[in-house]
Amino acid sequence: MSLMRNMLSCSILICAMAGAAGVYVNEDSNNFVYSFPAEKMTREGLEEHAEFYASGKMVKKIFWNPNCQTASYNSKVIDPIWAKAELKEDGFFYYKGKKQEGTFDIWPRNLLRIEKAGLDCYTVWLAKTRACGCEAWISDRMNDAHSLEDFDSLMHDRFWLEHPEFRLGTHAAFDFAHPEVRANKLALIQELLDRYDMDGLELDWMRFPYHLKNGFEGREHLTDVMRGARKLVNAAAERRGHPIRLAVRIPSRPSLANAIGIDFLTWRKENLMDFVSVGNFWPNTDSDMPIEEWHRLLGADMEVNASFELLLQGYPGGRLLEGETLETFAGFASQYLYRGANNIYLFNHMRGATGMGMGPEQLAEFRRILDEGADPAKVYAMPRRHLLSYGTAQIVTESVLPLTPSAEWNEFKLNIGGGTAGRKAFAVFGFWGDTPVALNVKVNGNACELQAEPYAKPCGAEASALASFKLPDGTLKDGYNTIAFQLAEGEARQIIWFEIWIP
């Protein structure tokens, strides 16, 4: 059996290295148990869920996330989510005398159903993922910071509650400058490697990307964890008798990674990671991840994947446009496949209530993403919305918007990837307030015509005043396009949304 597993792992690895781009999927620690009813908390229900992802024609790897601050399995290192809750005679969980409702009732309740059935979600999911021909990974959240303002939340592990001296602040995540924090994290990594037979372990430094009080200073502490993790992974591979790879998820831009202490050049030099996935911290996908620069810095032989978030936001603090659609996905995918991303990584895009949604249309769009989402020819041909967003690592942000037009010409650039030849396109501006601002607009030096018909796609909630400009035929080009604008007349108000729409 171990020889067959070894051969399967090797064949998958060779295929992934030699083949075209694929889709990677990350499943968080509560989506399944929160989204599905009690009757699905069975081996059959768990396997059905894994098969939904793994049957995607372009899906190569599935990253199963078993932890936030607490665990969704019976961990001995951190508290299982149900550990501190008490199930009383009225049928509800209580913690510190408070009745748990919604997520914090359904989550532990369904996990306990699985536990009492003698099952472990991750053991079942990993095995089913492999049986379907995909690589099965565990994704470990390095510093989850949900609900830190509420000390009475079930989210918190005892280690966090009992050691405020190890935090970045009173209501903050762990400070990795403390050796005790690093030791606790490595103990969890050891437990995951001992408990689960996996093809690889991902260390998710983006949940949450805030590990050191002074950002760049102290980065050697994060590298210390990476060195320890590499040793543990190598030892586990030796015990298991098959390769186990180590990957990381880090900020979308090198400048953002450096700012929070991610010393990716040392990690690369010391062979502490086998590939990287770069992307934003919640809530939006960065519209200008420099994939070319990542390849230059890390070497052409280092796999660099583009990580997508689920929600959409034009500028920091703006209201969210909830939910990826096939059009917005196609916009980001066509850009990053064009720019050299090895694979498309889906974060928070899940089959469930906390993902893209469970309606028939939403599931159909998600299925197309899993089947076609890393094929340049197919995503180039789709209707595409190319949103201008920003890069963020939680405490550091790089954003183009908001912009205020003036009588002087101002400009910015937006990369829209490939497959633009012969495509009709529109430049869409959204403004703060109830009425559009009068603009003159040029794209790549060509004047654009204001359209009388209002733009019908949903945009950021504050951007209810929209103006759409048709690009002259032949204006759009692959890669970066330059958008120039000036105030034509009237009062200037901030531009808080921009996209190029390719119907």
Number of C-alpha atoms within 10 A of each C-alpha: 6 10 10 10 15 16 14 17 22 15 11 19 17 10 12 17 12 9 10 13 22 24 26 26 23 21 24 23 22 24 18 24 24 22 19 17 12 16 10 19 21 19 17 11 16 21 18 15 19 22 17 13 28 26 17 21 17 24 26 25 25 26 26 24 21 22 24 25 24 22 24 25 23 16 18 11 19 23 22 25 27 25 16 18 21 16 17 10 7 6 10 15 22 18 17 12 10 11 15 20 12 8 14 21 20 21 21 24 21 22 26 19 17 21 16 10 12 10 18 18 22 23 14 16 23 24 18 20 26 22 14 15 16 26 25 26 29 27 25 25 23 26 23 24 20 16 15 17 11 11 12 14 17 24 23 25 20 13 17 19 13 9 12 15 12 21 21 18 12 11 14 20 23 27 21 27 21 14 14 14 20 20 14 14 22 19 17 19 22 18 14 19 21 15 12 14 20 27 25 21 24 24 22 20 23 25 21 20 30 27 27 22 17 14 18 17 14 17 20 16 21 20 19 14 19 22 16 18 22 20 12 18 21 15 15 19 19 12 10 17 13 21 19 21 20 24 20 21 25 26 28 29 23 20 14 23 23 17 20 25 23 26 18 21 13 12 18 17 10 13 14 22 21 18 21 25 24 27 28 29 25 22 19 25 30 31 25 22 25 19 23 14 13 23 16 12 14 18 12 11 10 17 19 24 26 31 30 28 21 23 19 24 25 30 22 19 7 16 15 18 17 17 18 24 19 21 19 18 26 26 27 27 30 29 29 30 24 19 20 19 27 25 27 25 28 23 21 23 23 22 23 21 14 18 21 21 18 16 10 9 11 18 16 13 17 26 19 16 25 24 18 20 28 28 19 21 13 13 26 22 16 17 16 25 24 26 25 25 25 22 25 25 26 18 12 15 15 17 16 15 18 18 15 14 22 16 13 10 13 15 15 15 16 20 25 31 24 21 20 19 12 11 16 16 21 24 22 23 23 26 25 20 15 11 14 19 24 17 21 19 25 22 24 15 12 17 17 18 16 18 13 9 8 11 18 8 7 10 25 20 16 16 24 17 20 22 23 24 24 20 23 16 12 13 21 24 19 14 18 17 19 16 18 19 19 19 20 16 12 9 10 19 19 16 22 23 28 25 22 26 23 21 13
